[in-house]
Amino acid sequence: MRIILAPMEGLVDAPIRETLTKVGGIDRCVTEFIRVTHGMLPPRIFYKYAPELYSQSLTQVGTPVAVQLLGSDPEMMGRHGLRAVELGAAQVDINFGCPAKTVNKHKGGCVLMREPELMYEIASAVRKAVPAEVPVTAKMRLGYDDRSMGVACGQALEAAGASEIVIHARSKVDGYKPPAYWEEVARVREAVSAHVIANGEIWTVADYWRCREVSGCADVMIGRGLIARPDLARKIKASQQGDEVADMTWPEAVLLVREYAEVLQGWLEDRYVTGRIKQWMNFLRQGFPEAEAIWQDARKIREVAPMLACLEQKMPLSRSAVRAA
């Protein structure tokens, strides 16, 4: 069983990867995608999205981080895959799953699932450019217009040399609306020999076990569920041993947000830091009633100190008193 933190654009940056991997249970992370177009990107772009390149592609607690690329030009994707490895990447991942309109409009992400042949050319180019010992992996959905392209695209990626394929169990048209079609992931898994990892709609320990039963995938990628409940991976791992661990408390969650904010303040203005905190809080509302209770007040705040004070409104009196002391 492996649990991978999903690459959520604009949210799962390096500081939040550090924060969540410290909680435990996460086996690997993937960066937000690096957009590849027609010119070679300078090293600073790679380091911006993956500062872990300075540390052997590991977070502070030793969790591996893969560098993800997005683009439609096979030659340039291959060249950028090699550049990522030269800069220290231990795994190169290719994004065929992003459903964003602006990305798809410029022929990136999920829209490429309309063309399995092009997916093959892109993945093959990266695989040929990258040293054999470095894994090349991919993330996709079940299709663009519908869920009919999963098997064809999975087979194209396997033929190109992708060693692992993460499948978000929806099409682009499905967006993020429930349900996740885990049974369709099973169809792809049965049609390829590459390792398949299931993704989509895992919010609880019970969801993990249901996904595993239906998809046949022991390994999963989790995005929104881990942002909403930072201890979810840890709880899933414990459940494999038949153990139960206590739920993370709101004061513990606030401490994580505080640590995250302190890191962000080192390189962003307050208004951008509070923006990132609000994005995280919007998911925490699903995992913690305390977050929901203060959301209307928190969303209006633009400075960090008042934002953190707002979060602590719903902490038990004893914890607040200790912090005040």
Salt bridges, closest charged atoms under 4 A:
ASP13 OD2 - ARG276 NH1 2.36
ASP27 OD2 - LYS237 NZ 2.73
GLU52 OE2 - ARG17 NE 2.84
GLU86 OE1 - ARG83 NE 3.63
GLU115 OE2 - LYS107 NZ 3.36
ASP145 OD1 - ARG114 NH2 2.79
GLU164 OE2 - ARG2 NH2 2.74
GLU164 OE1 - ARG28 NH2 3.00
ASP174 OD2 - ARG147 NH1 2.79
GLU184 OE1 - ARG187 NH1 2.97
GLU190 OE2 - ARG189 NH2 3.93
GLU201 OE1 - ARG170 NH2 2.10
GLU201 OE1 - ARG224 NH2 3.21
GLU213 OE1 - ARG210 NH1 3.41
ASP219 OD2 - ARG2 NE 2.90
ASP219 OD2 - HIS195 NE2 2.79
ASP231 OD1 - ARG229 NE 3.42
ASP247 OD1 - LYS235 NZ 2.83
GLU269 OE1 - ARG271 NE 3.21
GLU292 OE1 - ARG285 NE 2.83
GLU312 OE2 - ARG258 NH2 2.90
GLU312 OE2 - ARG323 NE 3.01
